[in-house]
Amino acid sequence: MTKKILIVDDEPNIVISLEFLMKKEGFDVAVASDGEEALAKVASFEPDLVLLDVMMPKKSGFEVCEALRADPARAGLLVVMLTAKGRETEVAKGLAIGADAYVTKPFSTKDLVTRVKGMLGV
């Protein structure tokens, strides 16, 4: 079965490039541009992994991650935080609230694909 990835970012260029990249790798992809839309898409699309930006309108990536982790039905959902905020405090906060990985921008798309595939076991 094809693994599903939800890309959540408010920067269209990042969404377009990540969507293209993940589809090219054979993943089923959905996108959301803010935190509220992300939570709605998780419910309807049921992804295996979420690539989640931190700084977004309506709800931050931290708030989205906390909401996902508070939902027992989403216990197995993998969350990768993607952000320009790479200070140790942000990384620690992301991991403390339940993110499975934390990737700082700019990032290597090749490394990101390798990490996603490894996390999903594909």
C-alpha positions in Angstrom: 0.0 0.0 0.0 1.2 3.5 -0.9 2.4 5.5 2.1 0.6 8.9 2.6 2.4 12.1 3.5 0.8 15.4 4.5 2.9 18.5 3.7 2.0 21.5 5.9 3.7 24.8 5.1 2.6 28.3 4.4 5.3 28.9 1.8 4.0 27.9 -1.6 7.5 27.3 -3.1 8.3 24.8 -0.3 5.0 23.0 -0.7 5.4 22.8 -4.5 8.9 21.4 -4.3 8.2 18.9 -1.5 4.9 17.8 -3.1 6.8 17.1 -6.4 9.6 15.4 -4.6 7.4 13.1 -2.5 5.1 12.2 -5.4 8.2 11.4 -7.5 9.3 8.9 -4.8 5.9 7.2 -5.1 4.1 8.6 -2.0 0.4 9.7 -2.0 0.6 13.4 -1.0 -1.8 16.0 0.4 -1.0 19.6 1.4 -2.2 22.1 3.9 -1.2 25.8 4.2 -2.0 26.5 7.9 -2.3 24.7 11.2 -6.1 24.5 11.2 -6.2 23.1 7.7 -3.5 20.6 8.7 -5.7 19.1 11.5 -8.7 18.8 9.1 -6.5 17.1 6.5 -5.1 14.6 9.0 -8.7 13.6 9.8 -9.8 13.3 6.2 -6.5 12.1 4.5 -5.2 9.9 7.3 -1.5 10.3 6.5 1.3 8.0 7.7 3.7 10.9 8.1 3.3 14.7 8.4 6.0 17.2 7.3 5.1 20.1 9.5 6.3 23.7 9.4 6.6 25.5 12.7 5.8 29.1 11.8 2.3 29.2 10.2 -0.9 31.2 10.4 -3.9 30.1 12.6 -2.0 27.4 14.5 1.7 26.9 14.8 3.4 23.6 14.0 4.0 23.1 17.7 0.2 23.5 18.4 -0.6 21.1 15.6 1.9 18.5 16.9 0.5 18.9 20.5 -3.1 18.4 19.2 -2.0 15.3 17.2 -0.2 13.8 20.2 -3.2 14.4 22.4 -5.4 12.2 20.1 -5.0 8.5 20.9 -6.2 7.6 17.4 -3.1 9.4 16.0 -0.6 7.7 18.2 1.2 6.0 15.3 1.4 9.1 13.1 4.9 10.2 12.4 5.7 13.9 12.6 8.7 15.6 11.1 9.0 19.3 12.0 10.5 21.5 9.2 11.6 24.9 10.3 14.0 27.8 9.9 14.0 27.9 13.7 17.0 25.7 14.4 18.1 26.9 17.8 18.5 24.2 20.4 15.5 25.4 22.4 13.2 25.0 19.4 14.6 21.6 18.6 14.2 20.5 22.2 10.6 21.9 22.3 9.7 20.1 19.1 11.0 16.8 20.3 9.5 17.3 23.8 6.0 17.8 22.4 6.2 14.6 20.4 7.8 15.3 17.0 9.6 12.2 15.7 12.3 14.3 13.9 13.3 17.9 13.5 14.8 19.2 10.2 16.0 22.8 9.9 15.7 24.9 6.7 17.4 25.0 4.4 17.6 21.3 4.1 18.9 18.8 1.6 15.9 17.3 -0.3 17.9 14.1 -0.8 18.5 13.8 3.0 14.9 14.5 3.7 13.7 11.8 1.3 16.2 9.3 2.9 14.9 10.2 6.4 11.2 9.9 5.4 11.8 6.6 3.7 13.7 5.3 6.7 11.0 6.4 9.1 8.2 4.8 7.0 10.2 1.7 6.4 10.1 1.9 2.6 
